[in-house]
Amino acid sequence: MANHKATKKDVRQVAKRREQNRYVGKTTRNAMRDLRATTDSAAANENLPAVLSKIDKLAKKGVIHKNKAANLKSSLTKAIAKIA
């Protein structure tokens, strides 16, 4: 365990950030799961921009890689297009 005051603070900050990242990542994954499970085309098209925005925010924060975000957005868009 760290002995320096600044290092202890850093440990606290990292733990806080990790919890926030886990929460945002999990809610985004749940939103993607719910969007894929939707069979109604109108509802899917209505929810798609919100989910894509969440994915972009994860990439911007560095929680996921930008290419992974692009792949997720692409696959979601294709899945919604199949519903229509």
N, CA, C and O atoms as a MOPAC input file, in Angstrom:
PM7 MOZYME 1SCF
protein

 N      0.84800 1    -1.19000 1     0.00000 1
 C      0.00000 1     0.00000 1     0.00000 1
 C      0.88100 1     1.23700 1     0.00000 1
 O      1.99800 1     1.23100 1     0.51800 1
 N      0.34900 1     2.29900 1    -0.59600 1
 C      1.11500 1     3.53100 1    -0.72100 1
 C      1.28800 1     4.21800 1     0.63500 1
 O      0.42200 1     4.13800 1     1.50600 1
 N      2.42400 1     4.89300 1     0.78900 1
 C      2.69500 1     5.60900 1     2.02300 1
 C      2.63500 1     7.11900 1     1.85400 1
 O      2.40700 1     7.84300 1     2.82300 1
 N      2.83400 1     7.59400 1     0.64900 1
 C      2.82600 1     9.03000 1     0.42100 1
 C      1.39000 1     9.55200 1     0.29500 1
 O      0.49500 1     8.86900 1    -0.20100 1
 N      1.21500 1    10.77200 1     0.75600 1
 C     -0.10700 1    11.38300 1     0.76200 1
 C     -0.67300 1    11.50200 1    -0.65900 1
 O     -1.84200 1    11.19700 1    -0.89300 1
 N      0.15900 1    11.94300 1    -1.59700 1
 C     -0.28800 1    12.12700 1    -2.97300 1
 C     -0.63500 1    10.78400 1    -3.62200 1
 O     -1.56800 1    10.70000 1    -4.42100 1
 N      0.10300 1     9.75600 1    -3.28400 1
 C     -0.15700 1     8.43800 1    -3.86100 1
 C     -1.46000 1     7.87000 1    -3.32100 1
 O     -2.20800 1     7.22600 1    -4.05700 1
 N     -1.73700 1     8.10100 1    -2.05100 1
 C     -3.01000 1     7.64900 1    -1.48200 1
 C     -4.18100 1     8.35000 1    -2.16300 1
 O     -5.21100 1     7.73500 1    -2.43800 1
 N     -4.01300 1     9.63500 1    -2.42900 1
 C     -5.04600 1    10.37900 1    -3.13400 1
 C     -5.24200 1     9.82400 1    -4.53700 1
 O     -6.37200 1     9.68800 1    -5.00400 1
 N     -4.13800 1     9.50500 1    -5.21000 1
 C     -4.21400 1     8.95900 1    -6.56000 1
 C     -4.96300 1     7.62900 1    -6.56400 1
 O     -5.74500 1     7.35400 1    -7.47400 1
 N     -4.72300 1     6.81100 1    -5.55200 1
 C     -5.41500 1     5.52500 1    -5.44000 1
 C     -6.92100 1     5.75300 1    -5.29700 1
 O     -7.72200 1     5.04500 1    -5.90800 1
 N     -7.29900 1     6.74300 1    -4.49100 1
 C     -8.72100 1     7.06400 1    -4.32400 1
 C     -9.33200 1     7.54500 1    -5.63800 1
 O    -10.44100 1     7.15100 1    -5.99700 1
 N     -8.60300 1     8.39400 1    -6.34600 1
 C     -9.11200 1     8.93100 1    -7.60500 1
 C     -9.28700 1     7.83100 1    -8.65100 1
 O    -10.27700 1     7.81000 1    -9.38300 1
 N     -8.32600 1     6.92600 1    -8.71200 1
 C     -8.39600 1     5.84100 1    -9.69000 1
 C     -9.59400 1     4.94700 1    -9.39100 1
 O    -10.29800 1     4.51900 1   -10.30500 1
 N     -9.82400 1     4.66500 1    -8.11100 1
 C    -10.96400 1     3.83000 1    -7.73700 1
 C    -12.28100 1     4.50200 1    -8.12200 1
 O    -13.20800 1     3.84300 1    -8.59500 1
 N    -12.35500 1     5.79000 1    -7.92100 1
 C    -13.56800 1     6.54600 1    -8.25500 1
 C    -13.81000 1     6.52300 1    -9.76000 1
 O    -14.93200 1     6.29700 1   -10.21300 1
 N    -12.75100 1     6.76000 1   -10.52900 1
 C    -12.87400 1     6.74300 1   -11.99100 1
 C    -13.25500 1     5.35700 1   -12.49900 1
 O    -14.06300 1     5.22400 1   -13.41800 1
 N    -12.66600 1     4.32600 1   -11.89500 1
 C    -12.95900 1     2.95400 1   -12.32000 1
 C    -14.44500 1     2.64600 1   -12.10800 1
 O    -15.08200 1     2.05400 1   -12.97900 1
 N    -14.99500 1     3.03800 1   -10.96700 1
 C    -16.41100 1     2.80700 1   -10.69000 1
 C    -17.29900 1     3.55400 1   -11.69000 1
 O    -18.28600 1     3.00800 1   -12.18100 1
 N    -16.93900 1     4.79700 1   -11.98300 1
 C    -17.72700 1     5.57200 1   -12.94900 1
 C    -17.66600 1     4.93700 1   -14.33100 1
 O    -18.68300 1     4.83800 1   -15.01700 1
 N    -16.47500 1     4.50700 1   -14.74100 1
 C    -16.31700 1     3.88400 1   -16.05500 1
 C    -17.09000 1     2.57400 1   -16.13300 1
 O    -17.70100 1     2.27100 1   -17.15800 1
 N    -17.06500 1     1.79300 1   -15.04500 1
 C    -17.79500 1     0.52700 1   -15.03500 1
 C    -19.28600 1     0.77000 1   -15.15100 1
 O    -19.98200 1     0.05800 1   -15.87500 1
 N    -19.77900 1     1.77300 1   -14.44000 1
 C    -21.20800 1     2.08400 1   -14.47200 1
 C    -21.63800 1     2.52400 1   -15.86800 1
 O    -22.62500 1     2.02200 1   -16.40600 1
 N    -20.90300 1     3.45200 1   -16.44600 1
 C    -21.27600 1     3.96700 1   -17.76800 1
 C    -21.15400 1     2.86300 1   -18.81700 1
 O    -22.00300 1     2.75400 1   -19.70200 1
 N    -20.11300 1     2.05200 1   -18.72500 1
 C    -19.94400 1     0.95600 1   -19.67100 1
 C    -21.05700 1    -0.06600 1   -19.57300 1
 O    -21.55900 1    -0.55600 1   -20.58500 1
 N    -21.43700 1    -0.38200 1   -18.35300 1
 C    -22.48700 1    -1.38200 1   -18.15100 1
 C    -23.84000 1    -0.87200 1   -18.65000 1
 O    -24.58500 1    -1.61400 1   -19.29000 1
 N    -24.15900 1     0.39000 1   -18.35800 1
 C    -25.43400 1     0.92800 1   -18.82700 1
 C    -25.46900 1     1.01100 1   -20.34800 1
 O    -26.52200 1     0.82200 1   -20.95600 1
 N    -24.33000 1     1.29100 1   -20.96100 1
 C    -24.27400 1     1.32800 1   -22.42200 1
 C    -24.47300 1    -0.06400 1   -23.00000 1
 O    -25.19700 1    -0.23300 1   -23.98100 1
 N    -23.83400 1    -1.06300 1   -22.39600 1
 C    -24.01700 1    -2.44200 1   -22.86600 1
 C    -25.47300 1    -2.88100 1   -22.71700 1
 O    -26.01300 1    -3.55900 1   -23.59100 1
 N    -26.10200 1    -2.49600 1   -21.61300 1
 C    -27.51400 1    -2.83400 1   -21.42600 1
 C    -28.38200 1    -2.14600 1   -22.47400 1
 O    -29.32100 1    -2.75000 1   -22.99300 1
 N    -28.07900 1    -0.90200 1   -22.78700 1
 C    -28.84400 1    -0.17800 1   -23.80100 1
 C    -28.67500 1    -0.83600 1   -25.17300 1
 O    -29.63500 1    -0.93300 1   -25.93800 1
 N    -27.45700 1    -1.28800 1   -25.48400 1
 C    -27.23000 1    -1.97000 1   -26.76000 1
 C    -28.00300 1    -3.28400 1   -26.80000 1
 O    -28.59900 1    -3.62800 1   -27.82100 1
 N    -27.99100 1    -4.01500 1   -25.69200 1
 C    -28.72000 1    -5.28500 1   -25.62100 1
 C    -30.22000 1    -5.05600 1   -25.82800 1
 O    -30.86400 1    -5.79100 1   -26.57800 1
 N    -30.76800 1    -4.04900 1   -25.17100 1
 C    -32.18400 1    -3.75800 1   -25.30400 1
 C    -32.52700 1    -3.31000 1   -26.72900 1
 O    -33.58600 1    -3.64800 1   -27.25700 1
 N    -31.62700 1    -2.55200 1   -27.33600 1
 C    -31.86600 1    -2.09400 1   -28.70300 1
 C    -31.86100 1    -3.26500 1   -29.67800 1
 O    -32.68500 1    -3.31800 1   -30.59200 1
 N    -30.94600 1    -4.19300 1   -29.49000 1
 C    -30.90700 1    -5.36400 1   -30.37200 1
 C    -32.13500 1    -6.25400 1   -30.18400 1
 O    -32.58900 1    -6.89900 1   -31.12900 1
 N    -32.67100 1    -6.28700 1   -28.96600 1
 C    -33.82600 1    -7.13400 1   -28.68000 1
 C    -35.12600 1    -6.53100 1   -29.18000 1
 O    -36.14000 1    -7.22500 1   -29.25000 1
 N    -35.11300 1    -5.24800 1   -29.53100 1
 C    -36.32400 1    -4.58200 1   -29.99700 1
 C    -36.73800 1    -5.12300 1   -31.35700 1
 O    -35.91300 1    -5.28100 1   -32.25700 1
 N    -38.03000 1    -5.40500 1   -31.49000 1
 C    -38.54600 1    -5.87600 1   -32.77500 1
 C    -39.33800 1    -4.78200 1   -33.48700 1
 O    -39.64800 1    -4.91400 1   -34.67100 1
 N    -39.66600 1    -3.70400 1   -32.77900 1
 C    -40.41800 1    -2.59400 1   -33.36100 1
 C    -39.45000 1    -1.63200 1   -34.05200 1
 O    -38.53400 1    -1.09900 1   -33.42500 1
 N    -39.66400 1    -1.42200 1   -35.33800 1
 C    -38.75600 1    -0.59100 1   -36.12900 1
 C    -38.77400 1     0.86300 1   -35.67800 1
 O    -37.72300 1     1.50000 1   -35.59900 1
 N    -39.94500 1     1.38900 1   -35.38400 1
 C    -40.04500 1     2.79900 1   -34.98600 1
 C    -39.33300 1     3.04600 1   -33.66400 1
 O    -38.61700 1     4.03700 1   -33.51900 1
 N    -39.52300 1     2.15500 1   -32.70500 1
 C    -38.87100 1     2.30200 1   -31.39900 1
 C    -37.35900 1     2.16900 1   -31.53200 1
 O    -36.60300 1     2.88500 1   -30.87400 1
 N    -36.92800 1     1.25800 1   -32.38100 1
 C    -35.49400 1     1.06100 1   -32.57400 1
 C    -34.85400 1     2.29600 1   -33.18900 1
 O    -33.78200 1     2.72200 1   -32.75800 1
 N    -35.50600 1     2.87600 1   -34.19900 1
 C    -34.97400 1     4.08000 1   -34.83100 1
 C    -34.99000 1     5.27000 1   -33.88600 1
 O    -34.15500 1     6.16900 1   -33.99500 1
 N    -35.93400 1     5.27600 1   -32.96200 1
 C    -36.00900 1     6.36800 1   -31.99000 1
 C    -34.89400 1     6.26000 1   -30.95100 1
 O    -34.35300 1     7.28000 1   -30.52500 1
 N    -34.54300 1     5.04400 1   -30.53700 1
 C    -33.53400 1     4.83400 1   -29.49400 1
 C    -32.11000 1     4.77000 1   -30.02800 1
 O    -31.15900 1     4.91900 1   -29.26100 1
 N    -31.94900 1     4.55400 1   -31.31100 1
 C    -30.61800 1     4.38800 1   -31.88600 1
 C    -29.70000 1     5.58700 1   -31.65300 1
 O    -28.55900 1     5.37400 1   -31.24400 1
 N    -30.11800 1     6.83400 1   -31.88500 1
 C    -29.19600 1     7.96000 1   -31.66900 1
 C    -28.69300 1     8.07400 1   -30.23300 1
 O    -27.54000 1     8.44200 1   -30.00800 1
 N    -29.54100 1     7.76300 1   -29.26900 1
 C    -29.12700 1     7.84300 1   -27.86800 1
 C    -28.05300 1     6.80600 1   -27.55800 1
 O    -27.09300 1     7.09600 1   -26.84500 1
 N    -28.21400 1     5.60500 1   -28.09100 1
 C    -27.23300 1     4.54200 1   -27.84100 1
 C    -25.91600 1     4.86600 1   -28.54600 1
 O    -24.84300 1     4.65300 1   -27.98200 1
 N    -25.99300 1     5.37800 1   -29.76600 1
 C    -24.77600 1     5.74400 1   -30.48700 1
 C    -24.03900 1     6.86200 1   -29.76000 1
 O    -22.80800 1     6.88700 1   -29.73900 1
 N    -24.78100 1     7.77500 1   -29.17300 1
 C    -24.16900 1     8.84800 1   -28.39900 1
 C    -23.43700 1     8.30100 1   -27.18000 1
 O    -22.33800 1     8.75000 1   -26.85500 1
 N    -24.04500 1     7.33400 1   -26.50900 1
 C    -23.39100 1     6.71500 1   -25.34500 1
 C    -22.08500 1     6.04100 1   -25.75400 1
 O    -21.08300 1     6.12700 1   -25.04300 1
 N    -22.10300 1     5.37200 1   -26.90000 1
 C    -20.89400 1     4.69900 1   -27.37900 1
 C    -19.81000 1     5.72500 1   -27.69000 1
 O    -18.64200 1     5.51700 1   -27.36100 1
 N    -20.19500 1     6.83400 1   -28.32300 1
 C    -19.22800 1     7.89100 1   -28.62700 1
 C    -18.61300 1     8.46600 1   -27.35600 1
 O    -17.41700 1     8.75700 1   -27.31900 1
 N    -19.42400 1     8.62900 1   -26.31800 1
 C    -18.91400 1     9.15900 1   -25.05900 1
 C    -17.90800 1     8.21100 1   -24.42100 1
 O    -16.91300 1     8.65300 1   -23.84600 1
 N    -18.16400 1     6.90200 1   -24.52000 1
 C    -17.20100 1     5.92600 1   -23.99000 1
 C    -15.87000 1     6.03400 1   -24.71400 1
 O    -14.80900 1     5.98200 1   -24.09300 1
 N    -15.93200 1     6.18600 1   -26.03600 1
 C    -14.69600 1     6.29900 1   -26.81400 1
 C    -13.96700 1     7.59700 1   -26.48900 1
 O    -12.73900 1     7.62100 1   -26.40300 1
 N    -14.72100 1     8.66800 1   -26.31200 1
 C    -14.11000 1     9.95900 1   -26.01700 1
 C    -13.39000 1     9.93700 1   -24.67200 1
 O    -12.32300 1    10.53400 1   -24.52700 1
 N    -13.97300 1     9.25000 1   -23.68700 1
 C    -13.36100 1     9.15400 1   -22.36600 1
 C    -12.21400 1     8.14800 1   -22.32300 1
 O    -11.43500 1     8.13200 1   -21.37000 1
 N    -12.11000 1     7.30700 1   -23.35500 1
 C    -11.05100 1     6.31100 1   -23.37900 1
 C    -11.43400 1     5.01400 1   -22.69500 1
 O    -10.57300 1     4.17400 1   -22.43100 1
 N    -12.71600 1     4.83900 1   -22.40400 1
 C    -13.16300 1     3.59100 1   -21.78200 1
 C    -13.06700 1     2.46100 1   -22.79400 1
 O    -12.68000 1     1.34300 1   -22.45100 1
 N    -13.42000 1     2.75400 1   -24.04400 1
 C    -13.23400 1     1.79500 1   -25.13100 1
 C    -12.45800 1     2.48700 1   -26.24100 1
 O    -12.42700 1     3.71600 1   -26.31500 1
 N    -11.83700 1     1.69500 1   -27.09800 1
 C    -11.05000 1     2.22800 1   -28.20200 1
 C    -11.97600 1     2.81000 1   -29.26400 1
 O    -13.10800 1     2.35300 1   -29.41900 1
 N    -11.50400 1     3.80500 1   -29.98700 1
 C    -12.34400 1     4.46600 1   -30.99200 1
 C    -12.73600 1     3.51600 1   -32.11100 1
 O    -13.83000 1     3.63300 1   -32.66300 1
 N    -11.86000 1     2.57200 1   -32.45600 1
 C    -12.21200 1     1.62000 1   -33.50800 1
 C    -13.27800 1     0.63400 1   -33.02200 1
 O    -14.15000 1     0.22700 1   -33.79000 1
 N    -13.20200 1     0.25700 1   -31.75700 1
 C    -14.23200 1    -0.61300 1   -31.19900 1
 C    -15.56700 1     0.11000 1   -31.20800 1
 O    -16.59900 1    -0.49000 1   -31.51000 1
 N    -15.55300 1     1.40400 1   -30.87800 1
 C    -16.77600 1     2.19500 1   -30.90600 1
 C    -17.35300 1     2.22200 1   -32.31400 1
 O    -18.56300 1     2.08300 1   -32.49500 1
 N    -16.50000 1     2.39900 1   -33.30000 1
 C    -16.95800 1     2.42200 1   -34.69100 1
 C    -17.55500 1     1.07900 1   -35.08600 1
 O    -18.57600 1     1.02700 1   -35.77200 1
 N    -16.92300 1    -0.00400 1   -34.65800 1
 C    -17.44000 1    -1.33800 1   -34.97400 1
 C    -18.79700 1    -1.58300 1   -34.30700 1
 O    -19.70400 1    -2.14100 1   -34.92500 1
 N    -18.93100 1    -1.16600 1   -33.05100 1
 C    -20.20400 1    -1.33100 1   -32.34700 1
 C    -21.31000 1    -0.52700 1   -33.02400 1
 O    -22.41900 1    -1.02300 1   -33.22000 1
 N    -21.00000 1     0.70900 1   -33.37700 1
 C    -21.99500 1     1.56300 1   -34.01700 1
 C    -22.41200 1     0.97800 1   -35.37000 1
 O    -23.59100 1     0.99200 1   -35.72100 1
 N    -21.45600 1     0.47500 1   -36.10800 1
 C    -21.74300 1    -0.10400 1   -37.41000 1
 C    -22.63900 1    -1.33300 1   -37.28000 1
 O    -23.61700 1    -1.47700 1   -38.01300 1
 N    -22.30400 1    -2.21000 1   -36.35200 1
 C    -23.09200 1    -3.44100 1   -36.20100 1
 C    -24.50400 1    -3.13900 1   -35.69200 1
 O    -25.46600 1    -3.79200 1   -36.09900 1
 N    -24.62600 1    -2.15200 1   -34.80600 1
 C    -25.95500 1    -1.77200 1   -34.33400 1
 C    -26.80200 1    -1.19500 1   -35.46100 1
 O    -27.98500 1    -1.50600 1   -35.59200 1
 N    -26.17800 1    -0.35400 1   -36.26600 1
 C    -26.90100 1     0.26500 1   -37.36700 1
 C    -27.36900 1    -0.78900 1   -38.35900 1
 O    -28.49000 1    -0.71900 1   -38.86300 1
 N    -26.51000 1    -1.76900 1   -38.64000 1
 C    -26.90000 1    -2.85900 1   -39.54500 1
 C    -28.04700 1    -3.68600 1   -38.96300 1
 O    -28.96200 1    -4.08300 1   -39.68400 1
 N    -27.99100 1    -3.94100 1   -37.66200 1
 C    -29.04600 1    -4.72200 1   -37.01400 1
 C    -30.38400 1    -3.99400 1   -37.07300 1
 O    -31.42600 1    -4.61100 1   -37.29200 1
 N    -30.34700 1    -2.68300 1   -36.87600 1
 C    -31.58900 1    -1.89000 1   -36.93700 1
 C    -32.11200 1    -1.82900 1   -38.37900 1
 O    -33.32200 1    -1.83700 1   -38.60300 1
 N    -31.21000 1    -1.76900 1   -39.33900 1
 C    -31.62800 1    -1.74200 1   -40.74100 1
 C    -32.33400 1    -3.04400 1   -41.13000 1
 O    -33.25300 1    -3.03100 1   -41.94900 1
 N    -31.90500 1    -4.16700 1   -40.54500 1
 C    -32.54000 1    -5.45300 1   -40.84900 1
 C    -33.96400 1    -5.49500 1   -40.31400 1
 O    -34.83900 1    -6.11300 1   -40.92000 1
 N    -34.19900 1    -4.83500 1   -39.17400 1
 C    -35.53400 1    -4.82700 1   -38.59300 1
 C    -36.51600 1    -4.11500 1   -39.53400 1
 O    -37.65300 1    -4.55000 1   -39.71700 1
 N    -36.04500 1    -3.01700 1   -40.12100 1
 C    -36.90500 1    -2.24500 1   -41.01700 1
 C    -37.08400 1    -3.00300 1   -42.32100 1
 O    -37.77600 1    -2.52800 1   -43.22200 1

